Amino acid sequence: MHHISIPMLPMQAASTTPLVYSTSASAVATISQDRQDADFVLLLQLTFLTAQRVTMGWLNRYKPAGYTIASLAISMGGFLNGYDTGSIGAVVTMPQFRATVGDISPSVTGLTVSAVMFAGAIPSSLAGPPADKYGRMPVVAFGAALFAIGSVLQASALNLAQFIVGRIFAGAGEGVFLGVLNVYICEIAPSSRRGTLASLPQLFSVLGICIGYFICYGTVRLDSSMAWRISFIIMAIVSTGLTIACFFLPPSPRILILHGRRDEAIKAIEQLGIQQAEAEKDILRVRDEDLAMTRITFWQSFTTIWKRQYRSRTILALFILGMVQLCGIDGILYYAPTLFARAGLPEQTAGFLASGLSSILIIVVSIPAAMLADKWGRRTSIIVGGILLSGLMFLMGAMYAARAVHVTGAGRWVVIVSIFLFAMTYSATWAFVGKIYASEIQPSHTRAASNSVAQGLGYFTNGLVALITPILLAKSAFGAYFLFGGLSLGTLIVLACYMPETRGEPLETIQEVFSKPLRVHGLDRLRSRKGARGASALTTTSGVDLGDEIELGSHEVQLVRSGWCKSRRQRH
């Protein structure tokens, strides 16, 4: 025992010294490594925090306001409208579509294309009161859901009857939500950006037209019926997404205020990122007249817009949304492949490509037009656009009447270029100003009802153009062009006389302008301008000395410069 244990002690002792030394070195190395790791982690944390602060600062500086995000999201309804417009004309000419539904005559083709517009006319006219009672977003969601159902029916159609039923559902849904889009955007947008933001649905619409054209151009080569079904599958997906998005967007604070839900309105204002000064100046101002109108019934909403104090702006909204469609733009957009073929592009793919090129050019002019919507006046857009639109229609009609358009020669290129210019001019002028103007001239309690009725009339005239265009083209090569040119010129003359300027004015302030008879803003203004020729530069067309600007309110000064105010002598 002792012999075994005694040698073990030295051995254990001998082995202990290097063991202790080895353990100490390892501990020192471990501590050093831990410090390096800690320094590295600290460096990573500092780098992350710095990047986070820089990123958050950048986001806080460039992050779009809530009202911009909401306007972009809700404008997908405009995309659906444009996508259907850009694709349906190409779809009904596809051999794959004719193989599914059979050959159809020009009148049936017009009925198939225009079914969306005629189906949307009545629902659009009736969408205003529910939007006032339940809010803008629930109505848009309901309309988008109907559009999704219609898109599914069209995508799965096995015959023409089912396809037309699907277009009726889609048209009804589009009629419900399309008229409310601009109302919602006008109500949440600051005065200085209202024109640009309210232009987004139209901008998205021309984007949808372009995508619709090129989707059809890409699928026309498919041998199966998927060549035309793909377009409606895409519409079903987008409309479903719009339906879901409506449940997450802030409600219109103006409607909440009218219903006495001020706390919710203030919360919505914060979500939308609207400045407090803007809210106090415009949104939170409630008139007793507006509050009283919240208690009216469904049918009283429609009779109210025809009362004396609202009649002029209702007529103006109906006229501008109804007549801008009668310029023939939907005949150009829906039947672009047919028009290009008649002008000398016989191949189907060439017609589709030309249609797609026109849609690209439309986008090119629509983007700056939307950005500059608050830079130039509403009247400027109407007058310049009307002159160009009517002139181009008369030019194309004259070319066909003179039999100068042939498969070869310069005549066909004049018509082709004129079609491009017509679509671009409309998209940069009348397409934007019509929808914006009809929404912003109405008071809060009649805005949805009046705009919906006007949008319904626009649907009807839109459908009328889509219905008669192929019939007119089959009967006469030039009759349609002269008809639409004359209607455009008449619209220009009426609006130039009776359309006040509203650019940059708060919505509630605009209502003060329309407290006067409609004639004061038009013919009287022209007469006063004529009588003021040769007068001093310090005197306005209404006879008010601009030297008295300090005594007049800033808003009154702007109205004076626009020729809306009477002279101070008449007022006092």
KOLTISE-112991 format. One record per atom (N, C-alpha, C): z, y, x. Coordinates in steps of 0.2 Angstrom, whole numbers, plus 2048, in hexadecimal, padded with zeros to 3 digits. Layout:
BEGIN
ZYX...
//
This chain:
BEGIN
8007FA80480080080080080680480580680980680C80D7FF80D8127FD8078147F78078187F180A8157F180980F7EB80B80B7EC8128097F28148077F381B8057F382080B7F681E8117F68238167EF8268187EB82181A7E482481C7E08288167E28268107DF82A80B7E183180A7E783380C7EA83A80C7E683E8117E583C8177E184081C7DA8418197D783B8177D083B8147D084080F7D584080A7D58448057D584C8077DA84D80C7DB85380E7D58568127D28518167CC85381A7C68558157C68518107C085380B7C28598077C885B8077CA8608027C78678057C886880C7C686F80F7BF87180D7BA86C80F7B386E80D7B286F8067B586B8027B486B7FB7B78727F87BC8747FA7BF87B7F87BA8807FA7B78808007B28858037AC8857FF7AA87F7FD7A487E7F97A48817F27AA8807EF7AB8827E97AC88A7E97AF88D7EE7AF8947EE7A88977EF7A48957F379D8977F47998977ED79A8927EA7978917E37998967DE7A08977DE7A289C7D97A08A37DB7A08A57E279D8AB7E47968AC7E27928A77E378B8A77E178A8A77D978E8A47D678E8A47CE78F8AB7CC7958AE7CF7978B57CD7918BA7CE78E8B97D47888BE7D67828BD7D17818B67CF77C8B57CB77D8B87C47838B77C27858BA7BB7848C27BB7868C57C17858CC7C177E8CE7C177A8CA7C47738CC7C47708CB7BD7728C57BA7708C47B37728CA7AE7798CC7AF77B8D17AB7778D87AC7768D97B27728DF7B476B8DF7B07688D97B17618D87AE7628D97A67678D67A37688D679C7698DE79A76D8E179E76E8E879D7678EC79D7638EB7A275D8EE7A37588ED79D7588E679B7548E57957578E978F75D8E978E7608ED78875E8F478875F8F778E75D8FE78F7568FF78E7518FA79074A8FB78F7498FA78874C8F678474B8F577D74D8FB7797538FD77B75690377775190977874E90A77E74A91078074390F77C74190977C73B90777873C90877074290676E74390776774490E76574791276974791976874091D76873C91B76D73691E76D73291C76773291576572E91376073191675973791675873A91975273892175273892475773692B75772F92C75572B92775872492775672392674F72692174C72591F74572892574172E92874373092D73F72B93373F72893474472393A74571C93874171A93274171393073F71492C73971992A73771A92573171892972B71392672771192972171692A71C71692F71871B93071371B92B70D72092A70972092570471B9266FF71992D6FD71492E6F870D92C6FB70C92C70270692A70570592370470A91F70670A9187057099166FE70D9196F970C9176F27059196F070291E6F26FB9206F06F691B6F36F79196F96F39146FC6F390D6F86F990B6F76FA9056F36F79056EC6F890A6E96F690A6E26EE90B6E16EB90E6E76E490F6E76E09096E86E39036E86E08FD6E86DC8FB6E26DF8FF6DC6DB8FE6D66D49016D66D49076DA6CD90A6DC6C99056DF6CC9016E46C88FC6E86C58F76E36C98F56DE6C68F06D96C08F36D56C18F96D36BC8FC6CF6B58FC6D46B68FE6DA6B08FF6DE6AD8F86E06B18F36E16AF8ED6E36AB8EA6DE6AD8EA6D86A98E86D26A38EB6D16A38F26D269D8F66D26988F46D769A8F36DD6968F16E36938EA6E36968E66DF6948DF6DF6908DC6D96928DF6D368F8DC6CD6888DD6CD6858E36CF67E8E46CF67A8DF6D367D8DD6D967A8D86DD67B8D16DB6818D06D76828C96D567D8C76CF67C8CC6CB6778CA6C56708C96C766E8CB6CD6688CA6D06678C46D466D8C06D666D8BB6DA6698B56D76658B16DA6628AB6D76688A66D566D8A66DA6738A16D86768A26D26778A96D067A8AB6CA6758A96C466F8AA6C566A8A96BF66A8A16BE66B89D6C466B8966C36718946BF6768976BF67D8956BC67C8986B467A89E6B367A8A16AC6748A16A966E89F6AC6678A06AA6648A76AB65E8A76A965A8AD6AA65D8B26A465D8B96A66608BE6A165B8C46A165A8C769B6568CC69B6598D369D6558D869E6588DE6A065D8E169C65D8E06956628E36916688DF6916688D869266D8D46936718D569A66C8D769F66F8D86A66738DF6A56718E46A26748EA6A167B8E969D67B8E46986818E36946868DF6986848DB69C6888D76A168C8DC6A66888E06A968A8E56AE68F8EA6AA68D8EC6A56918F26A16978EF69D6988E969D69D8E66996A48E869B6A58E96A26AB8EC6A46AC8F36A26A78F76A26A98FE6A06AA8FF6986A68FB6946A78FB68D6AE8F868B6B08F368F6B68F068D6BC8F468F6BB8F86946C08FD6976C19036936BC90568F6BD90B68C6C390C6876C49086836C990867E6D09076816D19026856D79016896D990768D6D490A6906D69106946D89166906D591768A6D791C6866DE91B6836E09156826E79136806EC9126856EB91368B6F09116906F49176926F391D68F6F79236916FE92368E6FF92268770692268470A91C68770891668870C91168C70E91369370A91769670B91969D71191E69D71192269771692769671D92469571C91F69172291C68E72691769372291369672490D69A72390F6A27209146A471F9166AA7189146AD7169176B270F9166B570E90F6B871390D6BC7129066BF7119006BB7168FF6B57158FA6B170E8F96AE70B8FF6AC7048FF6A96FF8FD6AE7009006B46FB8FE6B96FB8F66BB7028F36BB7038EC6BC6FF8E86B77008EA6B06FD8E76AB6F68E76AB6F38EC6AD6EC8ED6AD6E98E96B36EC8E96B96EA8E56BE6EB8DD6BD6F08DB6B96F08D46B76EA8D26B36E88D66AE6E38D56AA6DC8D46AE6DC8D96B36D68D96B76D68D26BB6DB8D06BD6DC8C96C16D98C46BC6DB8C46B66D98BE6B16D28BF6B06CF8C56B06C88C56AF6C48C36B56C78C46BB6C38C26C16C38BB6C26C98B76C06C98B06C06C48AD6BB6C38B06B56BE8AE6B06B78AE6B36B68B46B66AF8B56B96AE8B06BE6B38AF6C36B28AB6C96B18A46C76B38A26C16B389B6BF6AE89A6B96AA89F6B86A589F6B26A08996B369E8966AE6998906AE6938926A96948986A668F89B6A168F8A26A168B8A569E68B8AD69D6908AF6986928AB6936978AD68E69D8AE69269F8A96966A68A96996A68AF69E6A08B06A16A08B56A66A18BC6A369E8BD69D69F8C469A6A68C46976A98BF6956B08BF6926B48C16986B38BF69E6B78C06A46B68C86A66B08CA6A56AF8D16A66B28D66A16B38D369B6B68D76966BE8D86986C18D269A6C88D269C6C98D76A26C48D66A76C58DB6AD6C48E26AB6BF8E36A76BE8EA6A46C48ED6A16C78E969C6CD8EB6996D38ED69E6D48E86A36D98EA6A86D78F06AC6D18F16AE6CF8F66B26D08FD6AE6CF8FD6A76D09026A36D79046A36DB8FF6A36E29016A26E59046A86E39026AE6E79046B46E390A6B76DC90A6B66D890F6BA6DA9166B86DB9186B26DD91F6B06E49216B26E891C6B36EF91E6B56F091F6BD6EB91C6C16EC91D6C86EC9246CA6E79286C86E792F6CA6ED9336C76EF9316C16F59356BE6FB9336C36FC92D6C570292C6C970292F6CF6FC92F6D36FB9326D96FC93A6D96F993D6D36FA9446D27029466D17059426CE70C9436CD7119426D370F93E6D871493D6DD7119416E470B9446E47099476E970B94E6EA70C9516F070E9586F070895C6EF7099626ED7039666EB6FE9676F07009686F66FC9696FC6F79636FE6F995D6FC6F69576FD6F39536F76F49566F16F29536EB6EB9516EB6E69556ED6DF9546ED6DD94E6F16E094E6F76DE9496FC6E19426FA6E79426F76EA93B6F56E79396EF6E693E6EA6E393C6E46DB9396E56D993B6EB6D29386EC6D29316EF6D892E6F06D89286F36D59226EF6D79226E86D391D6E46CC91D6E46C99236E56C29246E56BF9226EC6C39236F16C19216F86C29196F96C79166F66C790F6F56C290C6F16C09106EC6BA90D6E86B490D6EC6B29126F06AC9116F46AC90C6F96B390B6FC6B49067016B28FF6FD6B58FE6F76B38F86F36AC8F76F26A88FD6F06A18FC6EF69E8F96F66A08FC6FB69D8FA70269E8F27036A48F07026A68EA7036A38E56FE6A38E76F869F8E36F36988E26F56948E76F768D8E66F968D8E16FE6918E27046908DE7096928D67086978D67046998CF7026938CB6FF6908CF6FA68A8CB6F76858CA6FC6848CF70067E8CF7056808C870A6868C770B6888C17106878BB70C6898BB7056898B47026838B36FE67E8B76FE6788B66FA6748B06FD6758AE7046728A97076758A270567B8A270267E89C70067A8986FB6798926FB67588E6F667988D6F068088D6F068488B6EA6868916E66898906E168B8966DC69189A6E06948976E569989B6E96968A26EB68F8A26EC68C8A86EE68E8AE6EA68F8AD6E36918B36DF6988B26DD69B8AC6DD6A28AB6DB6A78AE6E06A58AF6E66AA8B16EB6AC8B86EA6A88BC6E76A98C36E66AF8C46E16AF8C06DC6B48C06D76BB8BD6D96BA8B86DD6C08B56E06C48BB6E46C08BF6E86C38C46EC6C78C96E76C38CB6E16C68CF6DD6CD8CD6D96CD8C66D86D38C36D56D98C46DA6D78C36E16DD8C36E66DF8CA6E66DB8CF6E76DD8D66E76E18D86E16DE8D76DB6E28D96D56E98D66D46E98D06D76F08CD6D76F58D06DB6F28D26E16F68D66E66F88DD6E36F48E06E06F68E66DC6FB8E66D76FA8E06D36FF8DF6CE7068DE6D17078DB6D770D8DA6DA7108E06DD70B8E46E070D8EA6E37108EF6DF70E8EF6D87118F46D47188F36D271B8ED6D47228EC6D27268EF6D87238F16DE7278F36E37268FB6E57218FE6E17209056E27259096DE72790F6E172B9146DD7289166D772C9176D172991A6CB7279216CC7249246C872292B6C872992F6C672B9346CA7319376C973093C6C372A93E6C27299436BC72B9406B57299396B572A9366AF7319346AE7359336B373C9326B37409386B173D93E6B47409446B273F9456AA7399446A87389456A173C94169C73E93B69F74293669B74A93769C74B93C69F75293E6A175693A6A67529366AA7559326AF7549356B675893B6B775893F6BC75A93C6C375F9386C37629356C975C9306CB75992C6C77549286C974E92B6CC74D9316C97479356CB7499386D274F93A6D475193C6DA7509376DF7529316DD75192B6E274A9296E374692A6DE73E9296DF73B92E6E373E9346E373B93A6E773D9386EE7439366F07459346F674192E6F973F9296F573B9246F77349266F973292B6F572B92D6F672B9326FC7309346FE73093970472E94070272F9426FC72D9496FA73394E6FC7309536FF73595870173995B6FB73F95D6FC7449606F77419666F473E96A6F873B9716F673596F6F173196B6F372C9696EF72E9666E87339626E873695F6E27399646DE73D9696E074096E6DC73A9726D97359746DD7309796DB72C9766D572B96F6D672596C6D17289676CD72B9616D072C95B6CD73295C6C873795F6CB73E95F6C773E9656C27389696C173896E6BC73696B6B673A96B6B17399686AA73996D6A573496E6A173497269B73696F69573997369173B97068A73696D68673097068772A96D68472896668672996568D72895E68F72D95968D73395B68C73995768A73895568373695A67F73595967872F95467672A95467B72494F67A72694867C72B94767F72D94068172F93C67A73093F67573393B66F72D93A66A72793C66C72193B66771F93366771C93166171A92A66171392966471192366470B92166870592566570492565F6FE92965C6FF93065C70593365C70693A65D70493C66470493866970293A6706FA93C6706F693866C6EF93A66B6EE9406676F29416626F194765E6F394D6626F894D6666FB95266A6F695566E6F29516726ED9546776E89586736E795866D6E295C6696E59626666EC9636676EF9696656EC96F6686ED9756666E997B6686EB97D66F6F297C6716F497D6786F197867D6EF97367B6EC96D6806E596C67F6E296F67A6DB96D6786D696E67E6D79746816D29766866D297268C6D897068E6D896B6946D69646926D796268C6D595B68A6CD95B68A6CA9606876C39606876C096068E6C39646926C19656996C195E69C6C795B69B6C895469F6C394F69C6C294F6956BD94B6926B694C6956B49526956AD9546976AC95269F6B19546A36AF9536AA6AF94B6AC6B49476A96B49406AA6AE93C6A76AC93F6A16A693C69D6A093D6A069F9446A26989466A46969446AB69C9446B069A9436B769793C6B76989376B26969316B368E9316B068D9356AC6869366A96819396AE68393A6B467E93C6B967A9376BC67C9306BA67892A6BC67B9276C26819286C46839256CA68491E6CA68691B6C46879146C36819116C267B9146C06759116C06739106C76749156CC6739146D367790E6D667D90E6D568290A6D86819026D66809026CF6808FB6CC6798F86CE6748FC6CE66D8F96CE6698FB6D466D8FC6DA66A8FF6E06658FA6E36678F36E36618EE6E565B8EF6E165C8F06DA6568F06D66528F76D86568FC6D96529036DA64F9036E16529006E664F8FF6EC6498FB6EC6498F56E86438F16E763D8F56E463F8F96DF6398FD6DC6379026E063B9046E56389096EA6349066F06349006F06308FD6F56338F86FA63A8F66F863D8F16FC63D8EA6F86388E66F86388E16F463C8DB6F563E8DA6FB6438D46FD64A8D56FB64D8D06F86538D06F56588D26FA6588CF70065D8D170665C8D87086568DA7086558E170A6588E67056578E46FF65A8E86FA6628E96FA6658E36FC66C8E36FD66E8E770366A8E670866C8E970E66B8F170D6668F370A6668FA70866B8FD70466D8F96FF6738FA6FB67A8FB6FF67A8F67046808F67086808FD70D67A8FE70F67990471367B90B70F67990B70967B91170568391170468690B70368D90B70269190D70968E90B70F69190E71569091571668B91871468A91F71468E92370F69091F70969592270469B92370769D91E70B6A491E70E6A492371469F92471769E92971D6A093071A69D93271469E9387116A493970D6A793370B6AD9337066B393470A6B49327106BA9337146BB93A7166B693E7196B79457196B89497136B594770E6B694A7076BD9497046C09437056C79427036CB9467076CA94770E6CF94A7126CE9527116C895470F6C795B70E6C895D7066CA9597026CB95A6FB6CF9606F96D49616FE6D99676FD6D796D7016D196D7046CE9727086C99767046C59737016C09776FD6C29766F56BF97A6F16C297B6EA6BE9756E66C19746E06BF9706DB6B89726D96B79796D76B197C6D56AC97B6DA6AD97C6E06A897B6E66A59746E56A996F6E56A79686E46A29676DE6A496A6D96A09696D369A96C6D36999736D66939776D668E9746DB6919736E168D9706E668A9696E568F9656E268C95E6E068795E6DB6899636D66849636D067D9656D267C96A6D667696C6D86729676DC6759636E167295E6E46719586E06759566DC6749506D866E9516D366E9566CF6699576CB6629586CE66295C6D465C95D6D86599566DA65D9526DD65B94B6DF6589476DA65B9476D46599436CE6529466CC65194C6CC64B94F6CA64594D6CF64794D6D564394C6DA6409446DA6459406D96439396D863E9386D264093B6CC63C93A6C663593D6C76359436CB62E9466CC62A9416D062D93E6D56299396D96269346D562A9316D162892B6CD62392E6C86249336C561F9366C06199386C361993A6C961293B6CD60F9356D061292F6CE6109296D160F9296D961492C6DC61392D6E36179286E761A9236E361F91E6E661B9176E66199156EC61690E6ED61990A6F26179046F361A8FF6F76199026FE61490670061390970661391070561391470A61391B70A61991F70A61992670A61F92A70B62392A7056209296FF62392B6F96299266F86299206FA62E91B6F963491D6FD63392070363892270763C92870463892D70163B9326FE6409306F863E92B6F46439286EF6499256F26479216F764D91D6FB6529226FE65092770165492C7046589306FF6549316FA6589356F465D9316F165C92A6F06619266ED6689266F26669266F866C9266FD67092D6FC66C9326FC66F9396FC67293A6F56709376F06739386E967A9356E967A92E6EC68092B6EC68592E6F16839316F66889346FB68A93B6F868693F6F56889456F268D9446EC68C93F6E869093E6E269793C6E56979376EA69D9356ED6A193A6F069E93F6F36A29456F76A494A6F26A194B6EC6A39506E76A594E6E16A194C6DC6A394B6D56A89456D56A79406D96AB93A6D86B293C6D96B49406DE6BB9426DF6BD9476DA6BA94C6D96BD9526D66BE9506CE6B994C6CB6BA94B6C46C19476C36C39426C66C993F6C56CF9436C76CF9476CC6D494B6CE6D59506C96D09546C76D19596C36D39576BC6D19526B96D39506B26DA94E6B26DD94C6B86E494A6B86E99506B96E79556BD6EB95A6BF6EB9606BA6E79616B66E79666B16EB9656AB6EE95F6AA6F295D6A46F995E6A66FD9606A07049616A170795A6A170D9596A47119536A571094E69E71295169971394D69370C94B69070794E69270094C68F6FB9496946FE94969B6F99476A06F69406A06FB93B69E6F893469E6F49336986F69366926F293568C6EB93868C6EB93F68F6E594268F6E093F6946E393D69A6DF93B69F6DC93469E6E093069A6DE9296986D892A6936D992E68E6D392F6896CD93168D6CE9366926C89386966C593369A6C992F69D6C79296A16C492469C6C69236966C391F6916BC9216906BB92868F6B492A68E6B09296946B392A69A6AF9296A06AD9216A06B191D69E6AF91669E6A99156996A99186936A491768F69D91A69169D92069469792369769591F69D69A91C6A16989186A76949126A469790F69F69490969C68D90A69968D91069668691269368191369968391569E67E9166A467C90F6A668190B6A767F9046AA67B9006A567C90169E6788FE69967190069967090769966990969866590A69E66890A6A466490A6AA65F9056AB6608FF6AA65B8FA6AB6568FA6A56588FC69F6538FD69A64E90369B65190869D64D90E69F64890D6A464A9096AA6469086AF6409036AD6428FF6A863D8FA6A66378FE6A263A90369E63590769A63190C69E6359106A26329156A66349166AD6309176B26329176B963691E6BA6359236B663792A6B863C92C6B263C9296AC64092C6A764792C6A864A9276AB6519276AD65392D6B164F92E6B66519336BB65193A6B864C93C6B464C9426B06529436AC65493D6A865993E6A466093F6A766193B6AC66793C6B06679436B46629456B666194C6B96639516B46609516AE6629566A96699566A766C9506A76739506A56789536AB6769516B16799546B767995C6B767395F6B56729666B56769696B06769666AA67B9686A46829686A66849636A968B9636AB68D9686B06899696B568A96E6B968B9756B66869776B168697D6AE68D97E6AA68F9796A769597A6A269B97B6A769C9766AC6A29776B06A297D6B469C97F6B669C9866BA69F98B6B669E98B6B06A09916AB6A89906A96AA9896A86B09886A56B69856A96B59846AF6B99806B36BD9856B86C49866B76C898A6BB6C99866C26CB9896C76CD9866CD6D49846CD6D697E6D06DD97C6D06DF97A6D76DB97A6DC6DD9786E26E397B6E56E89776E76EE9796EB6F497C6E66F397C6DF6F897E6DB6FC9796D970397A6D87079756D57059736CE70796D6CC70496A6C670796F6C070E9716C17119746BB70E97B6BB70C97E6C17099856C17029856BE6FE9806BF6F797F6BC6F89806B46FD97E6B16FD97E6AA6FE9856A770098A6AB7009916A96F99946A96F59916AD6EE9936AD6EB9926A66EC98C6A46E998969E6EC98C6976F19906986F49936926EF99868F6EA99A6936E599F6906DF99A68D6DB99D6886D599A6866D199868B6CD99268A6C999068F6C39946916C199968D6BB99D68E6BD9A26946C49A46946C69A96996C49A76A06C59A06A16C499E6A86BC99D6AA6B899E6A56B199D6A76AC9A36A66AA9A36A06A59A969F6A79B06A06AE9B169E6B19B769F6B19B96A66B39B36AA6B39B46B16AC9B66B46A79B36B26A09B56B469F9BC6B26A09BE6AC69F9C56AA6A29CA6AE6A99C86B06AD9CD6B46AA9CD6BB6A89C86BE6A59C86C469F9CC6C469B9CB6BF6949CF6BF6969D76BE69B9D86BA69D9DF6B96A09E26C06A39DE6C46A69E06CA6A29E16D069C9E06CF6979E16D56979E86D76979E96DD6979F06E069E9F36E06A39F06DD6AA9F36DD6AD9F26E46B29F56E56B69F56EB6B89EE6ED6B89EC6F46BB9E66F66C29E46F46C69EA6F36CD9E96F16CE9E76EA6C89E76E66C99E66DF6C69DF6DD6CA9DB6D96C79D46D76C39D56D16C09CF6D06BB9CF6CA6BF9D06C46C59CF6C36C99D16BD6CB9D86BD6CA9DC6C26CC9E36C16D39E46C46D69E06C86DD9E16CA6DC9E36D16E09E86D36E09EA6DA6E49E66DE6E29E36E36E59DF6E86EB9E26EC6EB9E96EB6F09EC6EF6F79EB6EB6F79E96E56FD9E86E16FF9E16E26FD9DD6E76FF9D66E87079D56E970A9DA6EC7119DA6EC7159DA6E67129DD6E17159DE6DB7149D76D670E9D56D870C9CE6D470F9C96D87119C36D47139BD6D870D9BA6DC70F9B66E170A9B36E57059AE6E17089AB6DC7049A76D86FF9AB6D47019B16D16FD9B56CE6F89B86D26F99B96D86F49BC6DD6EF9B76DE6F09B16DE6EB9AC6DF6E79AB6D96EA9AC6D36E69AB6CD6E29B26CC6E49B76CE6E09BE6CE6DA9BD6D26DB9BA6D86D59B96DD6D09B46DA6D39B06D66CE9AB6D36CB9AE6CC6CD9B36CA6CA9B66C46CD9B46BE6D39B16BE6D79AE6B86DB9B36B56DE9B86B86E29BD6B56DF9C36B26E19C56AD6DF9CC6AB6E29D16AF6E09D76AE6E29DD6B26E99DE6B06ED9E26B46F49E36B26F49E86AC6EF9EC6AC6EF9F16A66EF9ED69F6EB9E769F6EA9E36996F19E06986F49DD69D6FA9DA69C7009DE69A7009E469D7069E869B7049EE696
//
